[in-house]
Amino acid sequence: MKKIYHLSTCDTCKRILKELNLPASFERQDIKHSEITVAQIEELAALAGSYEALFSKRAKLYKERGLKDEGLKERDFKRLLLEHYTFLQRPVIVNNNQIFIGNSKKTIAAARESLHVSE
């Protein structure tokens, strides 16, 4: 699978999409307009190793709800990821069996390298 989960209203996601210049073979899913399904989140978690790896602890709702102090478990992370799109770290890039989560320079550089190698 070649896919990117992003938020079209996020300037960082827009910049990364432009920077990566993904080939047309990459499916793009705007998570605000096309919600992530249970099957999709399970597939992403399998690639990432956990639901927590996909979860953004910088999300506004995370702070507003005081989730930091709740001792969240994997099932909680899964439930929250399915509940609201802002809990997903963005972007999530899947290139076959590789997954790149978030927008750090290191992550985007690794994604770019993966894309270049697989073309």
Residue pairs with C-beta under 8 A, 6 or more apart in sequence:
1 27
1 43
1 94
1 96
2 23
2 25
2 26
2 27
2 94
2 95
2 96
3 26
3 27
3 28
3 29
3 93
3 94
4 17
4 22
4 26
4 27
4 28
4 29
4 91
4 92
4 93
4 94
5 29
5 31
5 36
5 44
5 88
5 90
5 91
5 92
5 93
5 94
6 13
6 16
6 17
6 28
6 29
6 30
6 31
6 90
6 91
6 92
7 13
7 30
7 31
7 32
7 85
7 90
7 91
8 14
8 30
8 32
8 33
9 32
10 90
12 90
12 103
13 90
13 91
13 103
16 91
16 103
16 108
17 28
17 91
19 108
19 112
20 93
20 108
20 111
20 112
20 115
22 28
22 115
23 115
23 119
29 36
31 85
31 88
31 90
32 85
35 85
36 44
36 81
36 82
36 85
36 88
38 82
41 51
41 54
41 78
41 81
41 82
44 54
44 92
44 94
44 99
45 51
45 53
45 54
45 78
47 94
47 97
47 98
47 99
48 54
48 99
48 101
50 74
50 77
51 74
51 77
51 78
51 81
52 72
52 74
52 77
53 101
54 77
54 81
54 88
54 89
54 92
54 101
55 77
55 80
55 81
55 87
55 88
55 89
56 62
56 86
56 87
56 88
56 89
56 90
56 102
57 68
59 86
59 87
60 86
61 67
61 84
61 86
61 87
62 68
62 87
67 80
70 76
72 80
80 87
81 87
81 88
89 101
89 102
89 103
90 102
90 103
91 102
91 103
92 99
92 100
92 101
93 99
93 100
93 101
93 111
94 100
95 111
95 114
95 115
95 118
96 118
98 114
100 107
100 108
100 110
100 111
100 114
101 107
